[in-house]
Amino acid sequence: MKINNKLNIPEKSILIVGNRSYRNLGDELILLWSVKLLLEENKKVTIASYDPEWLKKFLSKFIDTSKITFVTEIPKGIRSWIKYIRQWKLKERSLYRKVNAVIIGGWEIITEENRNSYRYRLVSLLPCLKKPRYLMGGIQIPKNLFNRFLFTRILKRTKHIFARDHETIQDLKKYWYHNVEFFMDTSYFAYDRKKHKHSTLKIQHSKFIVINLNKNAEQFLPEIIQDVKKLYNKWYAVLYVPVAKWKWSHYSDIKYAHSIQIKAGIKNQRFTILDREDDFDEFITTLAQANMVITSRLHLFLIASFLKVPTKVYPYQKKILKMKKIIENLQ
């Protein structure tokens, strides 16, 4: 499969919107390489995010952020609007208006599997609704009539769509939108896989597995515990990685670590939290040396697959099944 890594966007000043700085590994890697591509093409980049300061700090580990403008995302609820106004963020709307075009990009950005997805994407564009836009990532055609109305509004000024799976391309063409092409999930380009695969970093355990579970795949917890228990009994150590580290515990992956350890009967010396934020290079190098990855998170599955690590995935959404097909075609 031919993989294109050049974004054909003629406009000079680009705003990127989506769910940014919610401390989700997949979103961060997608954003990182999207920004790299735009900077290489001498674009002026503005990023709207939940926490601009945190995002700037994170991206600065990989790229020069001095040429990037960070703004606060447009609020989507009453309480967030009150906070937005109290913090004098309304003045940032002028920065939205200065851009030439908008990329709505990231994870499964427009889907009925995430409630309010279509409405949120439109809200994020409020100060620049009349600007030309590009969609990038995972997109699903809505079934709900109101969502179809919103989706049509989103497509109205959309110049081009960079879809990360072929099913989306076919669905969009059937729907009526034809200006769409396949563009690999940009997390694919976010790090040097060869460098990490051949690293001499010594891991504490001779053989180990890396695991993760998230809120949306909670129904798979008993099966994951059984998988982990079988491998642990074969003397594998267990490393648990919190892929999403939201400040709301409801969607923070770390909550499942203790439950898996207790129910699988894992001793402390063979159970470790693998952090991905402190040293991302070390995280990727460790992951590259794992004997297996067991996960419900799309981008942990993708990263492990890119590194050729055997992976077992528990798909709670269609996006995971779609990307499995893409990965199989890359082999």
C-alpha beads as a LAMMPS data file, in Angstrom:
LAMMPS data file: protein, C-alpha beads

331 atoms
330 bonds

1 atom types
1 bond types

-500.0 500.0 xlo xhi
-500.0 500.0 ylo yhi
-500.0 500.0 zlo zhi

Masses

1 110.0

Atoms # bond

1 1 1 0.000 0.000 0.000
2 1 1 1.390 3.403 -0.974
3 1 1 1.491 5.822 1.939
4 1 1 1.405 9.544 1.244
5 1 1 2.817 11.839 3.932
6 1 1 2.198 15.195 2.255
7 1 1 -0.884 17.242 3.057
8 1 1 -2.185 19.005 -0.031
9 1 1 -3.431 22.155 1.672
10 1 1 -2.693 25.391 -0.212
11 1 1 -3.709 27.861 2.520
12 1 1 -0.853 29.437 4.497
13 1 1 -2.301 29.864 7.985
14 1 1 -3.932 26.735 9.462
15 1 1 -5.988 26.222 12.608
16 1 1 -6.202 22.672 14.010
17 1 1 -9.230 21.793 16.136
18 1 1 -10.329 18.548 17.774
19 1 1 -10.011 17.063 21.257
20 1 1 -6.558 18.360 22.111
21 1 1 -4.555 18.176 25.378
22 1 1 -6.937 15.744 27.059
23 1 1 -3.799 13.640 27.717
24 1 1 -4.633 10.861 25.298
25 1 1 -1.626 9.229 23.634
26 1 1 -3.280 8.704 20.247
27 1 1 -4.503 12.272 19.906
28 1 1 -1.097 13.622 20.879
29 1 1 0.815 11.536 18.328
30 1 1 -1.662 12.336 15.545
31 1 1 -1.341 16.031 16.340
32 1 1 2.454 15.869 16.632
33 1 1 3.016 14.569 13.123
34 1 1 0.259 16.660 11.577
35 1 1 2.002 19.742 12.964
36 1 1 5.399 18.485 11.743
37 1 1 4.005 18.085 8.231
38 1 1 2.524 21.574 8.235
39 1 1 5.689 23.193 9.593
40 1 1 7.786 21.424 6.945
41 1 1 5.528 23.053 4.374
42 1 1 6.114 26.465 6.019
43 1 1 2.559 26.817 7.265
44 1 1 1.626 29.090 10.125
45 1 1 0.001 26.776 12.690
46 1 1 -2.549 27.562 15.399
47 1 1 -3.827 24.810 17.709
48 1 1 -7.040 24.981 19.736
49 1 1 -6.905 22.852 22.885
50 1 1 -8.428 22.281 26.292
51 1 1 -5.166 23.083 28.082
52 1 1 -2.840 25.116 25.822
53 1 1 -0.019 25.333 28.380
54 1 1 0.134 21.573 28.948
55 1 1 -0.005 20.886 25.214
56 1 1 2.779 23.350 24.481
57 1 1 4.965 21.701 27.120
58 1 1 4.267 18.228 25.710
59 1 1 4.951 19.156 22.074
60 1 1 8.126 21.036 23.017
61 1 1 9.728 17.657 23.799
62 1 1 9.588 16.843 20.089
63 1 1 9.426 20.063 18.080
64 1 1 10.146 23.784 18.256
65 1 1 6.860 25.283 19.484
66 1 1 7.981 28.920 19.194
67 1 1 6.319 29.203 15.779
68 1 1 3.014 27.707 16.935
69 1 1 0.106 29.697 18.360
70 1 1 -1.889 27.957 21.107
71 1 1 -5.465 29.015 21.847
72 1 1 -8.170 27.705 24.158
73 1 1 -10.808 25.551 22.471
74 1 1 -14.340 26.938 22.179
75 1 1 -16.403 25.682 25.176
76 1 1 -19.165 23.141 24.616
77 1 1 -21.125 23.399 27.854
78 1 1 -22.516 26.064 30.209
79 1 1 -19.920 25.585 32.971
80 1 1 -17.020 25.633 30.524
81 1 1 -18.409 28.821 28.940
82 1 1 -18.540 30.512 32.364
83 1 1 -14.906 29.511 33.001
84 1 1 -13.956 30.655 29.496
85 1 1 -15.451 34.110 30.062
86 1 1 -14.030 34.502 33.582
87 1 1 -10.531 33.743 32.292
88 1 1 -10.872 36.445 29.620
89 1 1 -10.544 33.946 26.783
90 1 1 -13.082 35.686 24.553
91 1 1 -10.308 37.858 23.178
92 1 1 -8.705 34.746 21.648
93 1 1 -11.496 34.546 19.091
94 1 1 -9.619 37.102 17.002
95 1 1 -6.819 34.520 16.591
96 1 1 -9.363 32.081 15.164
97 1 1 -10.501 34.640 12.622
98 1 1 -6.953 35.309 11.367
99 1 1 -6.437 31.804 9.951
100 1 1 -6.990 30.940 6.284
101 1 1 -8.295 27.395 6.794
102 1 1 -9.181 24.860 9.485
103 1 1 -8.266 21.206 9.942
104 1 1 -10.743 19.202 11.988
105 1 1 -8.535 16.275 12.807
106 1 1 -7.520 13.541 15.192
107 1 1 -9.086 10.333 16.387
108 1 1 -12.519 9.115 15.220
109 1 1 -13.451 12.762 14.913
110 1 1 -17.018 12.503 13.632
111 1 1 -19.003 9.480 14.749
112 1 1 -22.261 8.575 16.465
113 1 1 -20.277 6.242 18.712
114 1 1 -19.249 9.400 20.570
115 1 1 -22.281 11.352 21.732
116 1 1 -22.517 14.951 20.515
117 1 1 -19.594 14.447 18.122
118 1 1 -21.189 16.313 15.189
119 1 1 -22.397 19.178 17.368
120 1 1 -19.047 19.544 19.119
121 1 1 -17.165 19.758 15.837
122 1 1 -19.393 22.602 14.677
123 1 1 -19.125 24.411 18.010
124 1 1 -15.326 24.264 17.778
125 1 1 -15.588 26.277 14.538
126 1 1 -17.837 29.077 15.805
127 1 1 -15.393 32.000 15.362
128 1 1 -14.381 30.797 11.889
129 1 1 -17.433 29.024 10.451
130 1 1 -16.952 30.639 7.048
131 1 1 -13.333 29.529 6.665
132 1 1 -12.559 26.625 4.283
133 1 1 -12.000 23.393 6.182
134 1 1 -10.384 19.986 5.880
135 1 1 -11.361 16.820 7.722
136 1 1 -8.668 14.414 8.793
137 1 1 -9.017 11.038 10.553
138 1 1 -11.941 8.725 11.188
139 1 1 -15.411 9.724 9.962
140 1 1 -18.736 7.896 10.052
141 1 1 -21.894 8.732 8.120
142 1 1 -24.616 9.449 10.714
143 1 1 -27.965 7.660 10.817
144 1 1 -29.729 10.111 13.111
145 1 1 -31.561 12.816 11.109
146 1 1 -30.329 15.714 13.266
147 1 1 -26.752 14.456 13.053
148 1 1 -27.133 14.218 9.270
149 1 1 -28.198 17.861 9.242
150 1 1 -25.107 18.800 11.300
151 1 1 -22.860 16.614 9.152
152 1 1 -24.108 18.345 6.013
153 1 1 -23.289 21.681 7.640
154 1 1 -19.763 20.446 8.381
155 1 1 -19.287 19.238 4.800
156 1 1 -20.643 22.463 3.312
157 1 1 -17.297 24.298 3.460
158 1 1 -15.081 21.208 3.511
159 1 1 -12.593 21.376 0.612
160 1 1 -11.031 17.964 1.114
161 1 1 -11.103 14.944 3.434
162 1 1 -8.045 12.903 4.441
163 1 1 -9.600 9.628 5.608
164 1 1 -7.549 7.050 7.496
165 1 1 -9.452 3.996 6.220
166 1 1 -10.885 2.890 2.880
167 1 1 -14.356 2.112 4.207
168 1 1 -14.806 5.780 5.076
169 1 1 -13.868 6.789 1.525
170 1 1 -16.496 4.498 0.008
171 1 1 -19.160 5.601 2.509
172 1 1 -18.516 9.278 1.828
173 1 1 -18.746 8.813 -1.923
174 1 1 -22.059 6.983 -1.530
175 1 1 -23.273 9.801 0.704
176 1 1 -22.401 12.356 -2.069
177 1 1 -18.990 13.701 -1.010
178 1 1 -16.224 12.747 -3.485
179 1 1 -13.255 14.967 -2.659
180 1 1 -11.712 12.398 -0.336
181 1 1 -8.487 10.359 -0.267
182 1 1 -6.766 7.814 1.955
183 1 1 -4.222 9.324 4.344
184 1 1 -2.525 7.107 6.901
185 1 1 -3.233 7.810 10.567
186 1 1 -0.414 10.273 11.251
187 1 1 0.687 8.478 14.424
188 1 1 2.372 6.126 11.919
189 1 1 5.012 8.790 11.218
190 1 1 5.438 10.171 14.746
191 1 1 8.672 8.424 15.733
192 1 1 11.634 6.548 14.275
193 1 1 10.643 2.877 14.584
194 1 1 14.032 1.569 13.405
195 1 1 15.858 3.464 16.130
196 1 1 13.654 2.034 18.875
197 1 1 13.548 -1.487 17.514
198 1 1 17.342 -1.789 17.622
199 1 1 17.839 -0.015 20.940
200 1 1 20.267 -1.495 23.488
201 1 1 18.183 -0.279 26.454
202 1 1 18.120 -3.002 29.105
203 1 1 14.675 -3.832 30.476
204 1 1 14.385 -5.020 34.077
205 1 1 12.383 -8.124 33.110
206 1 1 13.623 -10.697 30.574
207 1 1 10.108 -11.256 29.251
208 1 1 7.099 -9.060 29.794
209 1 1 3.727 -8.008 28.424
210 1 1 2.223 -4.531 28.167
211 1 1 -1.472 -4.110 28.901
212 1 1 -4.151 -1.416 28.933
213 1 1 -7.888 -1.069 29.406
214 1 1 -10.157 1.942 29.001
215 1 1 -13.653 2.865 30.155
216 1 1 -15.353 2.150 26.824
217 1 1 -14.036 -1.428 26.801
218 1 1 -14.830 -2.182 30.440
219 1 1 -16.941 -5.182 29.398
220 1 1 -13.738 -6.977 28.351
221 1 1 -12.159 -6.733 31.817
222 1 1 -12.803 -10.415 32.781
223 1 1 -11.302 -11.653 29.489
224 1 1 -8.253 -9.401 29.807
225 1 1 -7.690 -10.598 33.370
226 1 1 -7.717 -14.207 32.136
227 1 1 -5.250 -13.375 29.346
228 1 1 -2.933 -11.636 31.783
229 1 1 -3.206 -14.400 34.386
230 1 1 -2.204 -17.103 31.858
231 1 1 0.875 -15.178 30.755
232 1 1 1.808 -14.220 34.319
233 1 1 1.712 -17.907 35.287
234 1 1 4.227 -18.504 32.478
235 1 1 6.599 -16.075 34.261
236 1 1 5.880 -12.972 32.249
237 1 1 6.110 -9.669 34.090
238 1 1 3.223 -7.239 33.547
239 1 1 3.586 -3.565 32.588
240 1 1 0.399 -1.493 32.659
241 1 1 0.360 1.676 30.552
242 1 1 -2.259 4.421 31.153
243 1 1 -2.819 5.568 27.562
244 1 1 -5.371 8.219 28.582
245 1 1 -4.599 10.298 31.671
246 1 1 -7.612 12.604 31.851
247 1 1 -8.010 14.599 35.053
248 1 1 -11.489 13.050 35.386
249 1 1 -10.971 9.617 36.976
250 1 1 -14.009 8.327 35.071
251 1 1 -11.951 8.280 31.855
252 1 1 -8.479 7.757 33.291
253 1 1 -7.055 4.347 32.365
254 1 1 -5.000 4.052 35.563
255 1 1 -8.132 3.059 37.510
256 1 1 -8.000 -0.444 35.983
257 1 1 -4.367 -1.189 36.896
258 1 1 -5.027 -2.138 40.534
259 1 1 -8.109 -4.181 39.620
260 1 1 -6.194 -6.258 37.052
261 1 1 -3.258 -6.795 39.398
262 1 1 -5.433 -7.977 42.307
263 1 1 -7.775 -10.193 40.277
264 1 1 -4.928 -11.797 38.321
265 1 1 -2.952 -12.373 41.528
266 1 1 0.168 -10.519 40.353
267 1 1 2.923 -9.787 42.892
268 1 1 4.221 -6.232 43.141
269 1 1 7.728 -7.064 41.895
270 1 1 6.266 -8.321 38.616
271 1 1 3.741 -5.521 38.098
272 1 1 4.891 -2.081 36.935
273 1 1 3.218 1.103 35.691
274 1 1 4.793 2.059 32.367
275 1 1 4.582 5.833 32.097
276 1 1 4.535 7.375 28.633
277 1 1 4.908 11.073 29.530
278 1 1 8.168 11.341 31.492
279 1 1 10.395 9.938 28.739
280 1 1 8.561 9.104 25.525
281 1 1 11.633 7.620 23.837
282 1 1 12.116 5.181 26.702
283 1 1 8.419 4.299 26.616
284 1 1 8.567 3.434 22.907
285 1 1 11.827 1.503 23.333
286 1 1 10.331 -0.514 26.185
287 1 1 7.196 -1.180 24.157
288 1 1 9.297 -2.361 21.203
289 1 1 10.846 -5.064 23.390
290 1 1 7.566 -6.406 24.808
291 1 1 6.603 -10.014 24.108
292 1 1 2.956 -9.058 23.674
293 1 1 0.587 -6.109 23.971
294 1 1 -3.002 -6.585 25.181
295 1 1 -5.150 -3.489 24.776
296 1 1 -8.515 -1.930 24.024
297 1 1 -6.959 1.378 22.949
298 1 1 -6.628 1.971 19.214
299 1 1 -3.329 3.828 19.297
300 1 1 -1.535 1.497 21.665
301 1 1 -2.552 -1.223 19.206
302 1 1 -1.294 0.891 16.291
303 1 1 2.034 1.775 17.900
304 1 1 2.688 -1.854 18.872
305 1 1 1.746 -2.960 15.354
306 1 1 4.083 -0.380 13.777
307 1 1 6.854 -1.805 16.010
308 1 1 5.959 -5.375 14.948
309 1 1 5.055 -6.386 18.513
310 1 1 2.461 -9.232 18.744
311 1 1 -0.798 -7.587 19.765
312 1 1 -4.172 -8.747 21.013
313 1 1 -6.823 -6.075 20.776
314 1 1 -10.317 -5.924 22.265
315 1 1 -12.260 -3.731 19.802
316 1 1 -14.995 -1.710 21.482
317 1 1 -15.509 0.528 18.414
318 1 1 -15.573 0.069 14.636
319 1 1 -12.491 2.272 14.269
320 1 1 -10.270 -0.466 15.716
321 1 1 -11.549 -3.066 13.252
322 1 1 -11.084 -0.614 10.379
323 1 1 -7.495 0.104 11.350
324 1 1 -6.729 -3.601 11.775
325 1 1 -7.483 -3.984 8.071
326 1 1 -5.164 -1.111 7.225
327 1 1 -2.351 -2.580 9.327
328 1 1 -2.768 -5.990 7.681
329 1 1 -2.293 -4.361 4.271
330 1 1 0.924 -2.729 5.470
331 1 1 2.567 -6.035 6.407

Bonds

1 1 1 2
2 1 2 3
3 1 3 4
4 1 4 5
5 1 5 6
6 1 6 7
7 1 7 8
8 1 8 9
9 1 9 10
10 1 10 11
11 1 11 12
12 1 12 13
13 1 13 14
14 1 14 15
15 1 15 16
16 1 16 17
17 1 17 18
18 1 18 19
19 1 19 20
20 1 20 21
21 1 21 22
22 1 22 23
23 1 23 24
24 1 24 25
25 1 25 26
26 1 26 27
27 1 27 28
28 1 28 29
29 1 29 30
30 1 30 31
31 1 31 32
32 1 32 33
33 1 33 34
34 1 34 35
35 1 35 36
36 1 36 37
37 1 37 38
38 1 38 39
39 1 39 40
40 1 40 41
41 1 41 42
42 1 42 43
43 1 43 44
44 1 44 45
45 1 45 46
46 1 46 47
47 1 47 48
48 1 48 49
49 1 49 50
50 1 50 51
51 1 51 52
52 1 52 53
53 1 53 54
54 1 54 55
55 1 55 56
56 1 56 57
57 1 57 58
58 1 58 59
59 1 59 60
60 1 60 61
61 1 61 62
62 1 62 63
63 1 63 64
64 1 64 65
65 1 65 66
66 1 66 67
67 1 67 68
68 1 68 69
69 1 69 70
70 1 70 71
71 1 71 72
72 1 72 73
73 1 73 74
74 1 74 75
75 1 75 76
76 1 76 77
77 1 77 78
78 1 78 79
79 1 79 80
80 1 80 81
81 1 81 82
82 1 82 83
83 1 83 84
84 1 84 85
85 1 85 86
86 1 86 87
87 1 87 88
88 1 88 89
89 1 89 90
90 1 90 91
91 1 91 92
92 1 92 93
93 1 93 94
94 1 94 95
95 1 95 96
96 1 96 97
97 1 97 98
98 1 98 99
99 1 99 100
100 1 100 101
101 1 101 102
102 1 102 103
103 1 103 104
104 1 104 105
105 1 105 106
106 1 106 107
107 1 107 108
108 1 108 109
109 1 109 110
110 1 110 111
111 1 111 112
112 1 112 113
113 1 113 114
114 1 114 115
115 1 115 116
116 1 116 117
117 1 117 118
118 1 118 119
119 1 119 120
120 1 120 121
121 1 121 122
122 1 122 123
123 1 123 124
124 1 124 125
125 1 125 126
126 1 126 127
127 1 127 128
128 1 128 129
129 1 129 130
130 1 130 131
131 1 131 132
132 1 132 133
133 1 133 134
134 1 134 135
135 1 135 136
136 1 136 137
137 1 137 138
138 1 138 139
139 1 139 140
140 1 140 141
141 1 141 142
142 1 142 143
143 1 143 144
144 1 144 145
145 1 145 146
146 1 146 147
147 1 147 148
148 1 148 149
149 1 149 150
150 1 150 151
151 1 151 152
152 1 152 153
153 1 153 154
154 1 154 155
155 1 155 156
156 1 156 157
157 1 157 158
158 1 158 159
159 1 159 160
160 1 160 161
161 1 161 162
162 1 162 163
163 1 163 164
164 1 164 165
165 1 165 166
166 1 166 167
167 1 167 168
168 1 168 169
169 1 169 170
170 1 170 171
171 1 171 172
172 1 172 173
173 1 173 174
174 1 174 175
175 1 175 176
176 1 176 177
177 1 177 178
178 1 178 179
179 1 179 180
180 1 180 181
181 1 181 182
182 1 182 183
183 1 183 184
184 1 184 185
185 1 185 186
186 1 186 187
187 1 187 188
188 1 188 189
189 1 189 190
190 1 190 191
191 1 191 192
192 1 192 193
193 1 193 194
194 1 194 195
195 1 195 196
196 1 196 197
197 1 197 198
198 1 198 199
199 1 199 200
200 1 200 201
201 1 201 202
202 1 202 203
203 1 203 204
204 1 204 205
205 1 205 206
206 1 206 207
207 1 207 208
208 1 208 209
209 1 209 210
210 1 210 211
211 1 211 212
212 1 212 213
213 1 213 214
214 1 214 215
215 1 215 216
216 1 216 217
217 1 217 218
218 1 218 219
219 1 219 220
220 1 220 221
221 1 221 222
222 1 222 223
223 1 223 224
224 1 224 225
225 1 225 226
226 1 226 227
227 1 227 228
228 1 228 229
229 1 229 230
230 1 230 231
231 1 231 232
232 1 232 233
233 1 233 234
234 1 234 235
235 1 235 236
236 1 236 237
237 1 237 238
238 1 238 239
239 1 239 240
240 1 240 241
241 1 241 242
242 1 242 243
243 1 243 244
244 1 244 245
245 1 245 246
246 1 246 247
247 1 247 248
248 1 248 249
249 1 249 250
250 1 250 251
251 1 251 252
252 1 252 253
253 1 253 254
254 1 254 255
255 1 255 256
256 1 256 257
257 1 257 258
258 1 258 259
259 1 259 260
260 1 260 261
261 1 261 262
262 1 262 263
263 1 263 264
264 1 264 265
265 1 265 266
266 1 266 267
267 1 267 268
268 1 268 269
269 1 269 270
270 1 270 271
271 1 271 272
272 1 272 273
273 1 273 274
274 1 274 275
275 1 275 276
276 1 276 277
277 1 277 278
278 1 278 279
279 1 279 280
280 1 280 281
281 1 281 282
282 1 282 283
283 1 283 284
284 1 284 285
285 1 285 286
286 1 286 287
287 1 287 288
288 1 288 289
289 1 289 290
290 1 290 291
291 1 291 292
292 1 292 293
293 1 293 294
294 1 294 295
295 1 295 296
296 1 296 297
297 1 297 298
298 1 298 299
299 1 299 300
300 1 300 301
301 1 301 302
302 1 302 303
303 1 303 304
304 1 304 305
305 1 305 306
306 1 306 307
307 1 307 308
308 1 308 309
309 1 309 310
310 1 310 311
311 1 311 312
312 1 312 313
313 1 313 314
314 1 314 315
315 1 315 316
316 1 316 317
317 1 317 318
318 1 318 319
319 1 319 320
320 1 320 321
321 1 321 322
322 1 322 323
323 1 323 324
324 1 324 325
325 1 325 326
326 1 326 327
327 1 327 328
328 1 328 329
329 1 329 330
330 1 330 331
